[in-house]
Amino acid sequence: MARVVIMGGGVAGHTAASFAKKWLGNEHEVVVVTPNSQWNWIPSNIWVGVGQMKKEDVVFPLAPVYEKAGIDYRQAKAVSIHPEGKEGSDQPYITIEYTGQGKQGQSEELGYDYLINATGPKLNFDATPGLGDGNGQLGAHTVSVCTADHAVHASHELKAVIEKLKKGEKQVILIGMGHGMCTCQGAAFEYIFNIEHELRQAGVRDKAEIIFITNESFLGDFGMGGMHIKMGGYVASSKIFAESLYAERDIEWILGAHVTRVEEGKVTYKTLDGDTDEQEFDFAMLIPPFAGVGFKAYDKAGGEITDKLFAPNGFMKVDAKYDAGAYENWKASDWPRTLQNPDYKNIFAAGIAFAPPHTISKPMQAPDGTPITPTPPRTGMPSAMMGKAVAASICDMIKEGATEPTHTASMAEMGAACVASAGKGLLSGTAAAMTVFPIVPDFETYPGTGRDIHGTTGEIGLAAHWVKHILHHLFIWKAKLRPGWTLIPE
């Protein structure tokens, strides 16, 4: 009997565990280690953050789902990896510390035959002074929609802002990136448009100034270097597409910004031009940068080998080309295909947990050398596709005796679809429906644009909002492993 251990129960980890158990059956073990007792459909947190959904609409408990599926669930956090075992035993294992199930604080050594790192990111709030509280948590000056609980708090704060607007008090709303190396521009994009929509619905839009602050050098970069999209029979750049959305909704923007400090009602930031400036606010939601969760790794003798498994940012090394060098040398083939660790063939990483070879957007920096460049997005659909591919490879290794990964999931070879909400409402809602292929541009295959223009499209309207709402329910149905879940695409 083989044991597959998955660290993390988010989109990538949950997908990997669900398919691995389905394909392996009861002859082999599938174990999920995650400190969270609930699964969160993160894309809908923005609706919780404006009061259009409740927390209960975007989360559900994991234990009953895993019990029904026959998956061994450990509510615990993984602390260290021992890929060579220890003195007297060749069995590789991880150490875990329980955070629930009545075992809080207890430690355990959990052996594995195959290990999938799908932990997602650490929300590195403290990378920007004042954005965090100094202990790794969200600070008191801003709100967040990164977790369901954060989003609930954000909705309460936004409600208070709306009440002030109704009294005639002008409010400045600042949404965007809280650091020069942030990713998830799409989440901030959705949240700012949902706020704008809510203010219009409340009849107070004219009293609020809404500002978007971003580390992108141009609107529509999205951490993917922008794109050319087919829209209404024409081809346009995402820059034009995004700028038109912001302009027609009277939203101001600050580009190429690295937030250096957050204080009560004020942020300080530097720009790609080298300028330092301040922006006051009454309400702010700033996305933090991501980092690896901070595992340690040890060899058989107990010596630390963390840098052998992980990049300096804490994400796990896989089959990527990490020595590509200057931007001019970058190729689509730099990106990992199998997501297998090069030194330990029974370890894989999926979703946000793998270390990208480099950014997708052109690297940029302020005159003093401060990097101000969006880091690559690896959430949602790509994460799920990676989780499924890694699970499939491992299952073939276990059941068929494969010696190499049999499935691939390169972001330079896969497409993705995204439906970005611009306001929720049965008849008043809108969303931008976008597809891109491939996610990482391949200028050798697609000279000029780097992408297949026939597979890279964008439209905005009410119909896309309905699709977004339907997808919310479909993906939660799928995550609960309800009948027909395998028919719903990643």
Secondary structure as UniProt FT lines:
FT   STRAND          3..7
FT   HELIX           11..24
FT   HELIX           25..27
FT   STRAND          29..34
FT   STRAND          38..40
FT   HELIX           42..44
FT   HELIX           45..48
FT   TURN            49..51
FT   HELIX           55..57
FT   STRAND          59..61
FT   HELIX           62..69
FT   STRAND          72..82
FT   TURN            83..84
FT   TURN            87..88
FT   STRAND          93..98
FT   TURN            101..102
FT   TURN            104..105
FT   STRAND          107..111
FT   STRAND          114..117
FT   STRAND          122..123
FT   HELIX           125..127
FT   TURN            129..131
FT   HELIX           148..166
FT   TURN            167..168
FT   STRAND          171..177
FT   TURN            180..181
FT   HELIX           185..201
FT   TURN            202..203
FT   HELIX           205..207
FT   STRAND          208..213
FT   TURN            219..220
FT   TURN            222..225
FT   STRAND          228..231
FT   TURN            232..233
FT   STRAND          234..237
FT   HELIX           238..248
FT   TURN            249..250
FT   STRAND          252..254
FT   STRAND          257..263
FT   TURN            264..265
FT   STRAND          266..271
FT   TURN            272..273
FT   STRAND          276..280
FT   STRAND          283..287
FT   STRAND          290..291
FT   STRAND          296..298
FT   TURN            300..301
FT   HELIX           306..309
FT   TURN            312..313
FT   TURN            322..323
FT   HELIX           327..329
FT   HELIX           332..334
FT   TURN            345..346
FT   STRAND          347..349
FT   HELIX           351..353
FT   TURN            367..368
FT   HELIX           381..399
FT   TURN            411..413
FT   STRAND          416..421
FT   TURN            426..428
FT   STRAND          431..436
FT   TURN            443..445
FT   TURN            447..449
FT   HELIX           453..455
FT   STRAND          457..461
FT   HELIX           462..479
FT   TURN            480..481
FT   TURN            483..484
FT   HELIX           485..487
//
